[in-house]
Amino acid sequence: MEIDGFKLEGDAKDIAEQIFQKLVSKVYEDIKATDPAKASEFAFCMAGNAIGCLFSVTKPAKVQKVKGLLIQCTDHMAIQAMQKRKTKFS
């Protein structure tokens, strides 16, 4: 897949956002066009790889704290997704 203008700039948050906007989301949409189930699998694998990368650079003494932050963040994102769909989340 060709992606024009792929130049990463800014801080870590900016670069991560650019990668997702310019690459990951385009790959996801390309897969989704032919196989929505595979697109979901791709999204799950991307999330897993990102979390694995985070834990691979986390000091052992901080793993539990980072795990807790990830759980809080995931809960928040899930609630936001359900609110956008006007669905209750329990």
C-alpha positions in Angstrom: 0.0 0.0 0.0 1.4 3.4 -1.0 1.1 6.3 1.4 2.1 9.7 0.1 3.5 12.3 2.4 4.5 10.0 5.2 6.7 12.2 7.3 6.7 12.0 11.0 7.0 15.2 13.0 6.5 16.4 16.6 6.5 14.8 20.0 5.8 11.2 20.8 2.0 11.8 21.0 2.0 13.6 17.6 4.1 10.9 15.9 1.8 8.1 17.3 -1.3 10.0 16.0 0.3 10.5 12.6 1.2 6.8 12.4 -2.4 5.8 13.2 -3.9 8.4 10.8 -1.6 7.9 7.9 -0.9 4.2 8.1 -2.9 2.1 10.6 -6.3 3.6 9.8 -5.7 3.3 6.1 -4.6 -0.4 6.4 -7.7 -1.0 8.6 -10.1 0.6 6.1 -8.4 -1.4 3.2 -8.9 -4.7 5.1 -12.4 -3.7 6.2 -13.5 -3.2 2.6 -13.0 -6.9 1.8 -13.3 -8.6 5.2 -14.6 -6.7 8.3 -13.8 -9.6 10.6 -10.2 -9.5 9.5 -10.2 -5.7 10.1 -11.3 -6.2 13.7 -8.6 -8.8 14.1 -6.0 -6.4 12.7 -7.2 -3.7 15.1 -6.9 -6.1 18.1 -3.4 -7.2 17.0 -2.3 -3.5 16.7 -3.6 -2.8 20.2 -1.9 -5.9 21.6 1.4 -5.0 19.9 1.3 -1.4 21.3 0.6 -2.7 24.8 3.3 -5.3 24.5 5.8 -2.6 23.4 4.8 -0.4 26.4 5.4 -3.3 28.9 8.7 -4.2 27.2 10.1 -0.8 28.2 8.4 -0.5 31.6 10.6 -1.0 34.6 9.4 -4.1 36.7 8.6 -1.8 39.7 6.2 0.2 37.5 4.4 -2.7 35.7 1.4 -2.7 38.1 1.0 1.0 37.9 1.1 1.0 34.1 -1.3 -1.9 34.0 -3.8 0.0 36.2 -3.5 3.1 33.9 -4.1 1.0 30.9 -7.2 -0.5 32.4 -8.5 2.9 33.3 -7.8 4.2 29.8 -9.4 1.2 28.2 -12.5 1.6 30.4 -12.7 5.3 29.4 -12.4 4.6 25.7 -15.0 1.8 25.9 -17.5 4.1 27.6 -16.8 6.8 25.0 -17.4 4.3 22.2 -20.7 3.1 23.7 -21.8 6.7 24.2 -21.2 7.5 20.6 -23.4 4.5 19.7 -25.9 5.5 22.4 -25.5 2.0 24.0 -25.3 1.3 27.7 -22.0 -0.1 28.9 -22.0 -2.3 32.0 
